Amino acid sequence: MTAYESQHSTHESQTPSRWTAVFSLTMGVFSLVMAEFLPASLLTPMADSLMISAGQAGQAVTVTAVVALLAGLLVTSVTQRLDRRHVLLAFSVLMIAANLIVAFAPHLAWLLVGRVLLGVALGGFWALSVATVMRLVSEHDVPRALSLLFAGVPIATISAAALGSYLGDMIGWRNVFLLTTALSVLTLVLQYFTLPRMAPGRPTPLGTLVSVIKRPGMAAGIVALLLVFCGHFAFFTYVRPFLEGISQMGINELSSTLLAFGVANFVGTLAAGYLLERSLRLTLLLMPLIMGVLGWLLATLGGFSMGTDIVMVALWGLAFGAVPVAWSTWITRVVPDEAESGGGLIVASIQLAIALGAAIGGVMFDISGVLGVFATAGTLLLAAAALVLVGVRTRPTVSTDGDAVAEACQ
């Protein structure tokens, strides 16, 4: 029996789909993303308490992203002989330990130790999550299940920004991380009672990553993904300077606009499942196209009307909400026999794009200001849309060992 046949038979045997287990993974996403971005909203009190600079405290976010990139690439081969249920539970335990270490960190070194552990949990969990969803629900329900999985991201991002700073002022940053630890414990308990045993697939050596990316259309897909996320994070990193400097927003208007972005992003994530059930290629094409046009509109017309700026930023959030779900669905379609390795490539690519997007945005900001950043972001996104149109496959490719992956996966 081929790897695909094994996965396909697993899909057929799981009726109805295990939605409670999928929700437990959503809780994992929420807890991990919340923990990842909390330092950004607690930077000043953390730096003051640990007697370090804000820049040093900011490395708490950077080190997590770098370790997550490496963990996403390595987790499949390192854990290839282990039950996936046990691996996912181990990542939740690691998340609990990471948050506790940060909460009680006496100095910078211990803070970074905790953030390294969180990076391992984050990258490993993300790398396995898509393949796990494929095993928990029927094939028809995969897009909807992925939209539920990714719904935790915008909620966590909003919570980390708003609740993090608010609760930090009320109870202190260490207690905020203790609350996050409690949430992580709840996640672990839910996963313990809902995740079924999932035997590992065939062995996946490190060379599998290379063989997967060599398949027809894969390299183009990864480049398109990099362009999309790079363009988005160039925009998102500098959206506040735009709203304050170009749109002339005060703190109340700024908060309302960012809230509108977050809510629209959440709606887009939920809507993605329905869009993907109809056309994966159209969704992959349409989202960066819309965002690219919005980038250029903001770069050329931004500041003429505060109301128009708010609408365009919210529309960006709506469009981007479907992006992570669409690309995760893409990897399940084009390499269903190597979904875990493909998931690792997705995680690594996104983490790299976050770093590149912020770096490119910083260079353009110094050269031509925030409008130049948005024009560059729009250009990257339009390039991604063009690449999706001409170079990205949405049907299964042939594996390197010569076994054809069944077209029925489409």
C-alpha positions as CSV (number, residue, x, y, z in Angstrom):
1,M,0.0,0.0,0.0
2,T,1.4,3.4,-0.9
3,A,1.6,6.3,1.5
4,Y,-1.2,8.0,-0.3
5,E,-3.4,5.0,-0.1
6,S,-2.7,4.7,3.6
7,Q,-3.7,8.3,4.1
8,H,-6.7,8.0,1.9
9,S,-8.0,4.9,3.7
10,T,-7.6,6.8,7.0
11,H,-9.7,9.6,5.6
12,E,-12.5,7.2,4.6
13,S,-12.4,5.4,8.0
14,Q,-12.9,8.5,9.9
15,T,-16.6,9.3,9.7
16,P,-17.7,11.5,11.2
17,S,-14.7,13.8,11.3
18,R,-13.0,14.4,14.7
19,W,-14.0,18.1,15.1
20,T,-13.3,18.1,18.8
21,A,-9.7,17.0,18.1
22,V,-9.4,19.7,15.4
23,F,-10.6,22.3,18.0
24,S,-7.9,21.1,20.4
25,L,-5.3,21.8,17.7
26,T,-6.9,25.3,17.3
27,M,-6.4,25.8,21.0
28,G,-2.8,24.8,20.5
29,V,-2.4,27.4,17.7
30,F,-4.0,30.1,19.8
31,S,-1.8,29.4,22.8
32,L,1.4,29.2,20.8
33,V,0.8,32.3,18.8
34,M,-0.3,34.2,21.9
35,A,2.9,33.2,23.7
36,E,5.0,34.1,20.6
37,F,3.8,37.7,20.3
38,L,3.2,38.6,24.0
39,P,6.7,40.1,24.4
40,A,5.9,42.7,21.7
41,S,3.1,44.2,23.9
42,L,5.1,43.8,27.2
43,L,8.5,45.0,25.9
44,T,8.9,48.0,28.2
45,P,8.0,46.3,31.5
46,M,10.0,43.2,30.6
47,A,13.1,45.3,29.8
48,D,12.7,47.3,33.0
49,S,12.2,44.3,35.2
50,L,15.2,42.4,33.7
51,M,17.3,45.5,33.6
52,I,18.0,45.2,29.9
53,S,17.4,47.4,26.8
54,A,14.2,47.2,24.8
55,G,16.2,45.9,21.9
56,Q,17.5,43.0,24.0
57,A,14.0,42.2,25.2
58,G,12.9,42.3,21.6
59,Q,15.2,39.4,20.8
60,A,12.7,37.3,22.7
61,V,10.5,37.4,19.6
62,T,13.4,37.0,17.1
63,V,15.0,34.0,18.7
64,T,11.6,32.2,18.8
65,A,11.1,32.8,15.1
66,V,14.6,31.5,14.2
67,V,14.3,28.4,16.3
68,A,10.8,27.8,14.9
69,L,12.2,27.9,11.4
70,L,14.8,25.2,12.2
71,A,12.3,23.1,14.2
72,G,9.8,23.1,11.3
73,L,12.4,21.7,9.0
74,L,13.8,19.0,11.4
75,V,10.8,17.8,13.3
76,T,9.5,15.3,10.8
77,S,12.8,13.4,10.5
78,V,13.7,13.6,14.2
79,T,10.3,12.3,15.3
80,Q,9.7,9.9,12.4
81,R,9.2,6.8,14.5
82,L,7.0,8.4,17.2
83,D,3.2,8.4,17.5
84,R,2.0,11.8,16.4
85,R,-0.3,12.1,19.4
86,H,2.6,11.8,21.7
87,V,4.7,14.3,19.7
88,L,1.9,16.9,19.7
89,L,1.3,16.4,23.5
90,A,5.1,16.8,24.0
91,F,5.0,20.1,22.2
92,S,2.2,21.3,24.5
93,V,4.3,20.2,27.5
94,L,7.2,22.1,26.1
95,M,5.0,25.2,25.6
96,I,4.0,25.0,29.3
97,A,7.6,24.8,30.4
98,A,8.6,27.7,28.1
99,N,6.0,30.0,29.6
100,L,6.9,29.1,33.1
101,I,10.6,29.7,32.5
102,V,9.8,33.1,31.0
103,A,7.4,34.0,33.9
104,F,10.1,33.3,36.5
105,A,13.2,34.4,34.4
106,P,15.7,36.2,36.7
107,H,17.7,37.6,33.8
108,L,18.0,37.7,30.0
109,A,19.7,34.3,29.6
110,W,16.7,32.4,31.2
111,L,14.3,34.5,29.2
112,L,16.0,33.4,26.0
113,V,16.1,29.7,27.2
114,G,12.3,29.9,27.6
115,R,11.9,31.5,24.2
116,V,14.1,28.8,22.5
117,L,11.9,26.1,24.0
118,L,8.8,27.9,22.7
119,G,10.4,28.1,19.2
120,V,10.8,24.3,19.2
121,A,7.2,23.8,20.2
122,L,5.9,26.4,17.7
123,G,7.9,25.2,14.7
124,G,7.3,21.5,15.5
125,F,3.6,22.0,16.1
126,W,3.0,24.0,12.9
127,A,5.0,21.5,10.8
128,L,2.8,18.6,12.0
129,S,-0.5,20.4,12.3
130,V,-1.6,20.3,8.6
131,A,-0.8,16.6,8.2
132,T,-2.6,15.9,11.5
133,V,-5.7,17.6,10.3
134,M,-5.6,15.5,7.2
135,R,-5.8,12.4,9.4
136,L,-8.5,13.8,11.7
137,V,-11.2,14.7,9.1
138,S,-12.5,13.4,5.9
139,E,-10.9,14.6,2.7
140,H,-13.9,16.8,1.9
141,D,-13.7,18.5,5.2
142,V,-9.9,19.4,5.1
143,P,-10.3,23.0,3.8
144,R,-12.9,23.7,6.5
145,A,-10.9,22.1,9.2
146,L,-7.8,24.1,8.2
147,S,-9.8,27.3,8.3
148,L,-10.8,26.4,11.9
149,L,-7.2,25.6,12.7
150,F,-6.0,28.9,11.5
151,A,-8.8,30.8,13.1
152,G,-6.7,30.8,16.3
153,V,-4.1,33.0,14.7
154,P,-6.0,36.3,14.4
155,I,-7.6,35.8,17.7
156,A,-4.3,35.2,19.4
157,T,-2.6,38.1,17.6
158,I,-5.4,40.6,18.7
159,S,-5.3,39.1,22.3
160,A,-1.5,39.4,22.5
161,A,-1.6,43.0,21.5
162,A,-4.6,44.3,23.4
163,L,-4.9,42.0,26.4
164,G,-1.2,41.7,26.8
165,S,-0.6,45.4,27.3
166,Y,-3.8,45.9,29.3
167,L,-3.2,43.0,31.7
168,G,0.5,43.8,31.9
169,D,-0.4,47.1,33.4
170,M,-2.9,45.6,35.9
171,I,-1.1,42.4,37.1
172,G,2.5,42.6,35.8
173,W,4.1,40.9,32.8
174,R,5.1,37.8,34.8
175,N,1.5,37.1,35.8
176,V,0.5,37.5,32.2
177,F,2.8,34.7,31.2
178,L,1.4,32.7,34.1
179,L,-2.1,33.1,32.7
180,T,-0.7,32.0,29.4
181,T,0.7,28.9,31.1
182,A,-2.7,28.1,32.5
183,L,-4.2,28.4,29.0
184,S,-1.4,26.0,27.8
185,V,-2.3,23.5,30.5
186,L,-6.0,23.7,29.4
187,T,-4.9,23.0,25.9
188,L,-2.8,20.0,26.9
189,V,-5.7,18.5,28.8
190,L,-8.1,19.0,25.9
191,Q,-5.6,17.4,23.5
192,Y,-5.0,14.5,25.8
193,F,-8.6,13.6,25.8
194,T,-9.4,14.3,22.1
195,L,-6.4,13.4,20.0
196,P,-6.4,9.8,18.9
197,R,-3.3,7.6,18.5
198,M,-1.7,8.3,15.1
199,A,1.0,5.9,14.1
200,P,3.9,7.6,12.2
201,G,4.1,7.1,8.4
202,R,7.0,5.7,6.5
203,P,10.5,7.0,7.5
204,T,11.2,10.6,6.3
205,P,15.0,11.3,6.2
206,L,16.2,14.9,5.9
207,G,16.7,14.2,2.1
208,T,12.9,14.0,1.8
209,L,12.7,17.8,2.1
210,V,15.0,18.2,-0.9
211,S,13.1,15.6,-2.9
212,V,9.8,17.3,-2.1
213,I,10.9,20.7,-3.2
214,K,12.3,19.2,-6.5
215,R,8.9,18.0,-7.5
216,P,7.3,19.9,-10.5
217,G,5.8,23.2,-9.4
218,M,6.9,23.0,-5.8
219,A,9.8,25.5,-6.1
220,A,7.5,28.0,-7.8
221,G,4.9,27.5,-5.1
222,I,7.4,28.1,-2.3
223,V,8.7,31.2,-4.0
224,A,5.1,32.5,-4.4
225,L,4.4,31.8,-0.8
226,L,7.6,33.7,0.2
227,L,6.5,36.7,-1.9
228,V,3.0,36.7,-0.4
229,F,4.1,36.6,3.2
230,C,7.1,38.9,2.7
231,G,4.8,41.5,1.1
232,H,2.3,41.1,3.9
233,F,4.8,41.5,6.8
234,A,6.5,44.4,5.1
235,F,3.0,46.1,5.1
236,F,2.0,44.9,8.6
237,T,5.3,46.0,10.3
238,Y,4.8,49.6,9.1
239,V,1.0,49.9,9.2
240,R,1.1,51.9,12.4
241,P,3.5,54.6,11.1
242,F,1.3,54.9,8.0
243,L,-1.9,55.3,10.1
244,E,-0.3,57.8,12.5
245,G,1.8,59.8,10.0
246,I,-0.1,59.6,6.7
247,S,-3.7,59.1,7.9
248,Q,-3.2,61.4,10.8
249,M,-4.9,59.1,13.3
250,G,-5.0,59.6,17.0
251,I,-4.8,56.7,19.4
252,N,-8.5,55.9,19.4
253,E,-8.8,55.8,15.6
254,L,-5.6,53.8,15.5
255,S,-6.9,51.2,17.9
256,S,-10.2,51.0,16.1
257,T,-8.5,50.5,12.7
258,L,-6.2,47.7,14.1
259,L,-9.2,46.1,15.7
260,A,-11.1,46.3,12.3
261,F,-8.1,44.7,10.7
262,G,-8.1,41.8,13.2
263,V,-11.8,41.2,13.0
264,A,-11.7,41.2,9.2
265,N,-8.7,38.9,9.3
266,F,-10.7,36.5,11.5
267,V,-13.7,36.6,9.1
268,G,-11.4,36.0,6.1
269,T,-9.9,32.9,7.9
270,L,-13.3,31.4,8.5
271,A,-14.5,32.2,4.9
272,A,-11.4,30.6,3.5
273,G,-12.8,27.1,3.9
274,Y,-15.8,27.8,1.8
275,L,-13.7,29.5,-0.9
276,L,-11.2,26.6,-1.1
277,E,-14.0,24.0,-1.4
278,R,-14.9,25.8,-4.7
279,S,-11.4,26.6,-6.2
280,L,-8.0,26.4,-4.6
281,R,-6.2,28.1,-7.6
282,L,-8.6,31.0,-7.6
283,T,-8.1,31.6,-3.9
284,L,-4.3,31.4,-4.2
285,L,-4.5,33.9,-7.1
286,L,-7.2,36.3,-5.8
287,M,-5.9,37.0,-2.3
288,P,-2.4,38.4,-3.3
289,L,-3.9,40.2,-6.2
290,I,-6.4,42.0,-4.0
291,M,-3.6,42.8,-1.4
292,G,-1.2,43.9,-4.1
293,V,-3.8,46.4,-5.5
294,L,-4.6,47.6,-2.0
295,G,-0.9,48.1,-1.4
296,W,-0.6,50.4,-4.4
297,L,-3.8,52.2,-3.6
298,L,-2.6,52.9,-0.1
299,A,0.8,54.1,-1.5
300,T,-0.8,56.5,-4.0
301,L,-4.1,57.5,-2.4
302,G,-3.4,57.1,1.3
303,G,-4.1,60.1,3.5
304,F,-6.8,61.6,1.3
305,S,-9.6,60.1,3.5
306,M,-9.3,58.5,6.9
307,G,-12.4,56.5,6.3
308,T,-11.1,55.1,3.0
309,D,-7.8,54.2,4.6
310,I,-9.6,52.3,7.4
311,V,-11.6,50.4,4.8
312,M,-8.5,49.5,2.7
313,V,-6.6,48.3,5.8
314,A,-9.6,46.2,6.9
315,L,-9.9,44.7,3.4
316,W,-6.2,43.8,3.5
317,G,-6.9,41.9,6.7
318,L,-9.9,40.2,5.2
319,A,-7.9,39.0,2.2
320,F,-4.9,37.9,4.2
321,G,-7.1,35.8,6.5
322,A,-7.5,33.3,3.7
323,V,-3.8,33.2,2.8
324,P,-2.4,30.8,5.4
325,V,-5.3,28.4,5.0
326,A,-5.0,28.4,1.2
327,W,-1.3,27.6,1.2
328,S,-1.7,24.9,3.8
329,T,-4.5,23.4,1.7
330,W,-2.1,23.7,-1.3
331,I,0.5,21.6,0.4
332,T,-2.0,18.9,1.2
333,R,-3.1,18.7,-2.4
334,V,0.3,18.7,-4.2
335,V,2.2,16.4,-1.8
336,P,-0.4,14.4,0.1
337,D,2.2,11.6,0.5
338,E,4.7,13.9,2.2
339,A,2.3,16.3,4.1
340,E,4.5,16.5,7.2
341,S,7.7,17.4,5.2
342,G,5.6,19.8,3.2
343,G,4.3,21.3,6.4
344,G,7.8,21.8,7.6
345,L,8.7,23.7,4.4
346,I,5.7,25.9,4.8
347,V,6.6,26.8,8.4
348,A,10.2,27.5,7.5
349,S,9.2,29.6,4.5
350,I,6.8,31.7,6.5
351,Q,9.3,32.3,9.3
352,L,11.9,33.4,6.7
353,A,9.3,35.6,5.0
354,I,8.6,37.3,8.3
355,A,12.2,38.2,8.7
356,L,12.7,39.3,5.1
357,G,9.5,41.3,5.0
358,A,10.5,43.3,8.1
359,A,14.0,43.8,6.7
360,I,12.9,44.9,3.2
361,G,10.3,47.1,4.8
362,G,13.0,48.7,7.0
363,V,15.3,49.4,4.0
364,M,12.4,50.9,2.0
365,F,11.2,53.0,5.0
366,D,14.7,54.6,5.3
367,I,14.8,55.2,1.5
368,S,11.4,56.4,0.6
369,G,9.2,56.4,3.8
370,V,6.1,54.3,4.6
371,L,4.5,54.9,1.2
372,G,7.5,53.3,-0.5
373,V,7.1,50.3,1.9
374,F,3.5,49.9,0.8
375,A,4.4,50.2,-2.9
376,T,7.1,47.6,-2.5
377,A,4.7,45.3,-0.6
378,G,2.1,45.7,-3.4
379,T,4.7,44.9,-6.0
380,L,5.8,41.7,-4.2
381,L,2.2,40.6,-3.9
382,L,1.4,41.2,-7.5
383,A,4.5,39.3,-8.5
384,A,3.2,36.4,-6.3
385,A,-0.2,36.5,-8.0
386,A,1.5,36.4,-11.4
387,L,3.6,33.4,-10.3
388,V,0.6,31.6,-9.0
389,L,-1.1,32.1,-12.4
390,V,1.8,30.8,-14.5
391,G,3.9,28.5,-12.4
392,V,2.1,27.0,-9.4
393,R,0.4,23.6,-9.6
394,T,-2.6,22.7,-7.6
395,R,-2.8,19.0,-8.5
396,P,-0.7,16.2,-7.0
397,T,2.7,15.6,-8.5
398,V,4.6,12.4,-9.0
399,S,6.7,11.3,-6.0
400,T,10.5,10.8,-6.4
401,D,10.2,7.0,-6.0
402,G,8.1,6.8,-9.0
403,D,4.7,6.2,-7.3
404,A,2.0,8.3,-8.8
405,V,0.0,10.2,-6.2
406,A,-3.6,9.6,-7.0
407,E,-5.4,12.4,-8.8
408,A,-8.4,11.7,-6.6
409,C,-6.7,13.8,-3.9
410,Q,-7.7,16.9,-5.8
